[in-house]
Amino acid sequence: MFCVCALAREGCCAWREIMATIIEQPDTLARSLEPLQDEKLATELVGERLTLNMGPSHPSTHGVLRVILELDGEVITKATPDIGYLHRGDEKIAENMQYNQFVPYTDRLDYLAPLANNVAYALAVEKLLGWELPPRGKAIRVLCCELARISAHLLGIGCMAMDIGAMTVFLYTFTEREKIYNLIERLTGSRFNTTYTRIGGQTYDMPSDYPDAVREFIRTFKPAFKDVDNLITRNRIFVDRTRDIGVITREDAIAYGLSGPNLRGSGIEHDLRRKQPYLDYQSYDFEIPIGSVGDSYDRYLVRMEEIRQSVRILEQVLDRMPGGPFNCENPKQMLPPKVDVLTKMEELIHHFIRVTEGVDAPAGEVYFGAENPKGELGFFIHSKGGGVPYRLKIRSPSFVNLSILPKLLPGSLISDVVTILGSLDFVMGECDR
């Protein structure tokens, strides 16, 4: 664990003191907020409260989010998020589908990190089944999750910077994200909705030359990402727009159930890859960045450092990529090889049963949470046996993180709303599900 403001090379407190010295804060706002001495004048200046609808088509709401703002001049007095414009009933759909049939629907949750969604869902079902992947299967999934984390954080940082006015940063981050999409397409055959994971493994092994392609990406990514860091981390305008804006205290972060970078930005060291290790994450060397103030700037710094840590994990995965099988070896539950299905009657019958009935899950209840780019993506499965879940509940990190808006926005200026929303980095497809 370390504090993300170490990016400033001098530690959190020293960095903020340096910035406060370099960046002279105008005292105009402070003077304007001094209590009015003339009570009569104060009474005359009080006007009606204005209700403003922000969204559901506002570009800074990052999707179909509607926030009903009540304003007193430029100051927000009340904020009410209104969601549901993208609701598709994924949880109910899952109750009428085999476990493997629901994998494509997980692509559409956080559609900026479909590979990570696939893995989280498959791990939940495999926990119910009592299955464990071989080492190569776990390594491939770690590779998928960290590529998805880098891709999602790049877009989150780029959109946040563009909302504040730094258009160039968005172009830099989107360029690198396109390179990751090329890698994803090479691995899965699709750039966006991958549906790569299956219960018990992946659809197929990664190509033999794939590690070299990922290493080449890492080689070119490091200097490009350093350019992004140089563009905005110490940029006067960016720092002024984010520092001490949208502060979430440790107590509020815990009380509202925040997770992911939004929780760690408030100084709480909680990462499921360390706290509840899965896919052998405990064997990888990486740090968990945390903030010190909990403002929009800290949340930005946390995501920047998480990208660096994901690169570290990718390098370790490539260096130690094991051989052997990449799927669970369970002949009764997994599909037989295609060549056997085409040439042998027993395998053909077995293939037909597995495709029509699905995996035979035992009765019981399980919950599994994975550390996705937006936070803890959890799946609760209630099974009464057979190939279809009786009940499936999705814990959406974006939905939970947005719940703090009525607490966070009041007292802020309306111009700070886009900064706060960008720093929370949510996806409405996952929120509404």
C-alpha positions in Angstrom: 0.0 0.0 0.0 1.2 3.5 -0.7 -0.3 7.0 -1.1 -1.0 8.0 -4.7 0.3 11.5 -4.2 3.7 9.9 -4.2 3.4 10.6 -7.9 4.4 14.1 -6.9 7.6 12.6 -5.6 7.3 14.3 -2.2 4.3 12.7 -0.6 0.7 13.8 -0.2 1.1 16.7 2.2 4.2 18.1 0.7 2.7 17.9 -2.8 -0.4 19.8 -1.8 1.7 22.4 0.1 3.9 22.9 -3.0 0.9 23.3 -5.2 -0.7 25.7 -2.8 2.4 27.8 -3.0 2.8 27.7 -6.8 -0.8 28.2 -7.6 -2.0 31.5 -6.1 -5.6 31.2 -5.1 -7.6 34.4 -5.8 -9.4 35.7 -2.8 -12.4 37.0 -4.8 -14.6 34.1 -3.9 -13.7 34.3 -0.2 -14.6 38.0 -0.1 -17.9 37.3 -2.0 -18.9 34.7 0.6 -18.4 37.0 3.6 -21.6 37.4 5.6 -23.6 40.4 4.5 -23.7 43.1 7.2 -26.9 44.7 6.0 -29.7 42.3 6.8 -32.1 44.3 4.6 -29.9 43.9 1.6 -29.5 40.2 2.4 -33.2 39.8 2.4 -33.5 41.6 -1.0 -30.9 39.3 -2.5 -32.6 36.1 -1.6 -34.4 34.8 -4.7 -36.3 31.7 -5.8 -34.6 28.3 -5.9 -34.0 27.1 -9.4 -34.6 23.4 -10.4 -32.3 22.3 -13.2 -32.4 19.0 -15.0 -28.9 17.8 -15.9 -29.4 14.9 -18.3 -30.4 12.3 -19.3 -28.7 13.4 -22.5 -26.0 15.6 -21.1 -22.5 14.6 -22.4 -20.9 14.9 -18.9 -23.3 12.4 -17.3 -21.5 9.6 -19.2 -24.7 7.9 -20.3 -28.4 8.3 -19.6 -28.1 9.6 -16.0 -30.5 12.4 -15.0 -29.6 14.5 -12.0 -32.2 16.9 -10.7 -30.4 19.9 -9.2 -31.9 22.5 -6.9 -29.8 25.7 -7.1 -29.4 28.8 -5.0 -27.6 30.9 -7.4 -24.6 28.9 -8.5 -24.6 26.7 -5.4 -26.3 23.3 -5.3 -28.7 22.9 -2.4 -30.2 19.5 -3.4 -29.3 16.8 -5.9 -31.5 13.8 -6.8 -30.1 11.2 -9.3 -32.8 9.6 -11.5 -31.8 6.3 -13.1 -33.5 3.5 -15.0 -33.4 4.9 -18.6 -31.2 2.0 -19.7 -32.9 -0.8 -17.7 -33.0 -4.1 -19.5 -33.9 -6.6 -16.8 -30.7 -8.6 -16.9 -31.3 -10.3 -13.6 -34.7 -11.6 -14.6 -33.3 -12.7 -18.0 -30.6 -14.7 -16.1 -33.4 -16.7 -14.4 -34.6 -18.0 -17.7 -31.2 -18.9 -19.2 -28.5 -21.5 -18.8 -25.4 -20.3 -17.0 -23.4 -20.2 -20.2 -26.1 -18.5 -22.1 -26.0 -15.5 -19.8 -22.3 -14.8 -20.5 -23.1 -12.4 -23.4 -25.3 -10.3 -21.1 -22.4 -9.7 -18.8 -20.7 -7.9 -21.7 -23.4 -5.3 -21.5 -23.0 -4.4 -17.9 -19.8 -2.3 -17.7 -19.4 -2.3 -21.4 -16.0 -0.6 -21.1 -14.6 -3.8 -19.4 -16.5 -6.8 -20.8 -13.6 -9.2 -20.3 -13.6 -8.4 -16.6 -17.4 -8.9 -16.4 -17.2 -12.3 -18.1 -14.5 -13.4 -15.6 -16.4 -12.2 -12.5 -19.6 -14.0 -13.5 -17.8 -17.2 -14.5 -16.0 -17.3 -11.1 -19.3 -16.9 -9.3 -20.8 -19.9 -11.1 -17.6 -21.9 -10.7 -17.8 -21.2 -7.0 -21.3 -22.7 -6.9 -20.0 -25.8 -8.9 -16.9 -26.2 -6.8 -14.6 -25.9 -9.8 -11.1 -24.5 -10.0 -9.3 -23.6 -13.2 -5.8 -24.9 -13.9 -2.9 -22.4 -13.7 -2.9 -21.5 -17.3 -6.6 -20.7 -17.3 -6.1 -18.5 -14.3 -3.2 -16.6 -15.9 -5.2 -16.0 -19.0 -8.1 -14.6 -17.0 -5.7 -12.3 -15.0 -4.3 -11.1 -18.4 -7.9 -10.3 -19.5 -8.8 -8.5 -16.3 -5.8 -6.2 -16.3 -6.1 -5.3 -19.9 -9.8 -4.4 -19.2 -8.7 -2.4 -16.2 -6.2 -0.3 -18.2 -8.7 0.2 -21.0 -11.5 1.3 -18.7 -9.3 3.6 -16.6 -7.9 5.2 -19.8 -11.4 6.1 -21.0 -12.4 7.3 -17.5 -9.4 9.6 -17.2 -9.8 10.8 -20.8 -13.5 11.6 -20.4 -12.9 13.3 -17.0 -10.1 15.5 -18.5 -12.3 16.3 -21.6 -15.2 17.4 -19.4 -12.9 19.8 -17.6 -11.5 21.1 -20.9 -8.4 19.0 -21.6 -9.3 17.7 -25.0 -5.8 16.6 -25.9 -5.6 14.1 -23.0 -8.7 12.4 -24.3 -7.1 11.9 -27.7 -3.9 10.4 -26.1 -5.9 8.0 -23.9 -8.2 6.9 -26.7 -5.3 6.2 -29.0 -3.8 3.8 -26.4 -7.2 2.3 -25.7 -7.6 1.4 -29.4 -4.4 -0.5 -29.2 -5.8 -2.6 -26.4 -8.9 -3.2 -28.4 -6.7 -4.6 -31.2 -5.2 -7.0 -28.6 -8.6 -8.0 -27.4 -9.8 -8.7 -30.9 -6.7 -10.8 -31.5 -7.5 -12.8 -28.4 -11.3 -13.1 -28.6 -12.2 -12.4 -32.2 -14.3 -9.3 -31.1 -13.3 -5.8 -30.0 -16.2 -4.8 -27.8 -18.6 -7.5 -26.7 -16.2 -10.3 -26.3 -18.1 -13.2 -24.6 -14.7 -14.9 -24.3 -15.2 -16.6 -21.0 -17.1 -19.8 -20.4 -18.1 -21.6 -17.2 -15.0 -23.7 -16.5 -12.6 -21.8 -18.7 -12.4 -19.8 -22.0 -13.7 -20.5 -25.5 -10.1 -21.2 -26.7 -6.5 -20.8 -25.8 -4.6 -17.6 -26.6 -2.4 -17.6 -29.8 1.2 -18.6 -29.4 2.5 -15.2 -30.5 0.0 -13.3 -28.2 2.5 -12.7 -25.3 4.9 -10.9 -27.8 2.1 -8.7 -29.0 1.2 -7.7 -25.4 4.9 -7.0 -24.6 5.1 -4.7 -27.6 2.0 -2.8 -26.5 3.5 -2.4 -23.0 6.8 -1.1 -24.6 5.0 1.7 -26.5 2.4 2.4 -23.8 4.8 3.4 -21.1 6.1 6.6 -22.8 2.6 7.5 -24.1 1.2 7.2 -20.6 4.0 9.3 -19.3 2.9 12.0 -21.7 -0.6 11.9 -20.3 0.8 12.3 -16.8 2.9 15.3 -17.9 -0.1 16.9 -19.6 -2.5 17.1 -16.6 -1.2 15.8 -13.3 0.6 19.2 -12.6 -1.5 21.3 -14.9 -2.6 24.4 -13.1 -6.1 24.5 -14.6 -6.7 20.7 -14.0 -5.5 20.9 -10.4 -7.6 23.9 -9.6 -10.7 22.2 -11.1 -10.2 19.0 -9.1 -8.3 19.7 -5.9 -10.7 19.9 -2.8 -13.7 19.3 -5.1 -16.1 16.6 -4.3 -14.4 15.5 -1.0 -15.6 12.1 0.2 -14.6 11.3 3.8 -13.5 7.9 4.9 -16.7 7.6 7.0 -19.0 8.5 4.1 -17.2 6.2 1.7 -17.8 3.3 4.1 -21.3 4.3 5.0 -22.4 4.5 1.4 -20.7 1.2 0.4 -18.3 2.7 -2.1 -15.7 0.4 -3.7 -12.9 0.5 -6.2 -10.9 3.7 -6.8 -13.6 5.9 -5.3 -13.2 4.0 -2.0 -9.4 3.9 -2.1 -9.3 7.6 -3.1 -10.7 8.3 0.4 -7.7 6.6 2.0 -9.2 3.1 2.6 -6.9 0.3 1.5 -9.5 -2.2 0.2 -8.9 -4.3 -2.9 -10.5 -7.7 -3.4 -7.4 -8.9 -5.2 -5.6 -8.6 -1.9 -8.3 -8.9 0.7 -10.1 -11.9 -0.9 -7.6 -13.2 -3.5 -8.8 -15.0 -6.5 -7.1 -16.2 -9.7 -3.9 -16.5 -7.6 -3.6 -12.7 -7.4 -1.8 -13.2 -4.1 1.2 -14.4 -6.0 1.6 -11.2 -8.0 3.7 -8.2 -6.8 1.7 -5.0 -7.0 0.8 -2.1 -4.8 -2.6 -0.7 -3.8 -2.7 3.1 -4.3 -4.8 5.2 -1.9 -5.6 8.9 -1.5 -5.3 11.2 1.5 -8.0 13.8 1.0 -10.7 11.9 -0.9 -11.3 14.7 -3.5 -11.6 14.5 -7.3 -7.9 14.9 -7.6 -7.1 11.9 -5.4 -9.5 9.7 -7.3 -7.8 10.7 -10.5 -4.4 9.9 -9.0 -5.6 6.5 -7.8 -6.7 5.5 -11.3 -3.4 6.7 -12.8 -1.4 4.6 -10.4 -3.7 1.6 -10.9 -2.8 1.7 -14.6 0.9 1.5 -13.7 0.2 -1.4 -11.3 -1.8 -3.2 -13.9 1.1 -3.0 -16.3 3.3 -4.5 -13.6 0.9 -7.4 -13.3 0.8 -7.9 -17.0 4.5 -8.2 -17.2 4.5 -10.8 -14.4 1.8 -12.8 -16.1 3.7 -12.9 -19.4 6.9 -13.9 -17.7 5.4 -16.8 -15.8 2.7 -17.9 -18.2 2.3 -21.6 -17.5 1.6 -24.3 -20.0 -0.9 -27.2 -19.9 -4.7 -27.1 -20.1 -6.6 -23.8 -19.9 -10.0 -25.2 -19.0 -11.3 -27.3 -16.2 -10.9 -31.0 -16.8 -14.4 -32.2 -16.1 -15.5 -34.6 -18.8 -19.0 -34.9 -17.5 -19.8 -31.2 -17.4 -17.6 -29.6 -20.1 -18.2 -29.9 -23.8 -16.2 -32.7 -25.6 -13.6 -31.8 -28.3 -15.2 -30.8 -31.6 -13.4 -33.5 -33.5 -14.8 -36.1 -31.2 -18.3 -34.7 -31.6 -18.1 -35.1 -35.3 -16.7 -38.6 -35.3 -18.1 -40.4 -32.2 -21.7 -41.1 -31.1 -21.1 -40.9 -27.3 -19.5 -37.5 -27.6 -22.2 -36.3 -29.9 -24.9 -37.3 -27.3 -23.0 -35.7 -24.5 -22.5 -32.5 -26.5 -26.3 -32.4 -27.2 -27.2 -32.9 -23.5 -24.7 -30.2 -22.3 -25.9 -27.6 -24.9 -29.6 -28.2 -24.2 -29.5 -28.6 -20.4 -26.4 -26.6 -19.4 -24.1 -27.5 -16.6 -25.7 -29.4 -13.7 -25.3 -27.0 -10.7 -26.1 -28.2 -7.2 -28.6 -26.5 -5.0 -27.3 -23.7 -2.8 -26.4 -20.0 -2.5 -23.1 -18.3 -3.3 -21.8 -14.8 -3.6 -18.6 -13.8 -5.4 -17.2 -10.3 -5.8 -14.4 -9.3 -8.2 -12.3 -6.2 -8.2 -13.5 -4.6 -11.5 -12.3 -1.2 -12.8 -15.4 0.5 -11.3 -15.3 -1.4 -8.0 -16.7 -4.6 -6.6 -18.8 -6.4 -9.2 -20.7 -9.1 -7.3 -23.0 -11.9 -8.3 -25.3 -13.6 -5.9 -26.7 -16.9 -7.2 -29.5 -18.9 -5.6 -29.7 -22.4 -7.2 -32.3 -25.1 -6.8 -30.2 -27.4 -8.9 -30.0 -27.9 -12.7 -28.7 -25.7 -15.4 -30.7 -22.5 -14.7 -30.4 -20.2 -11.6 -33.5 -19.7 -9.5 -32.3 -16.2 -8.7 -29.4 -14.1 -9.8 -28.6 -10.7 -8.2 -25.9 -8.4 -9.6 -24.1 -6.0 -7.3 -23.3 -3.1 -9.6 -20.4 -0.8 -8.3 -21.6 2.1 -10.5 -25.1 1.9 -8.9 -23.7 1.9 -5.4 -21.1 4.6 -6.1 -23.8 6.9 -7.6 -25.8 6.6 -4.3 -23.5 9.2 -2.7 -24.5 12.0 -5.1 -27.3 13.4 -2.8 -24.7 13.7 -0.1 -21.8 14.8 -2.2 -23.2 17.5 -4.5 -25.0 19.9 -2.1 -22.7 22.8 -1.3 -20.8 22.5 -4.5 -20.9 25.0 -7.4 -22.8 23.9 -10.5 -19.6 24.2 -12.5 -18.1 21.4 -10.3 -20.8 18.8 -11.1 -19.0 17.7 -14.3 -15.8 17.3 -12.3 -17.4 15.2 -9.6 -19.3 13.0 -12.0 -16.1 12.4 -14.0 -14.1 11.5 -10.9 -16.7 8.9 -9.9 -16.3 7.2 -13.3 -19.6 5.3 -13.6 -21.3 3.4 -16.5 -25.0 3.5 -16.8 -25.3 0.1 -18.5 -24.0 -1.5 -15.3 -26.0 0.9 -13.0 -29.4 0.1 -14.6 -28.6 -3.5 -15.7 
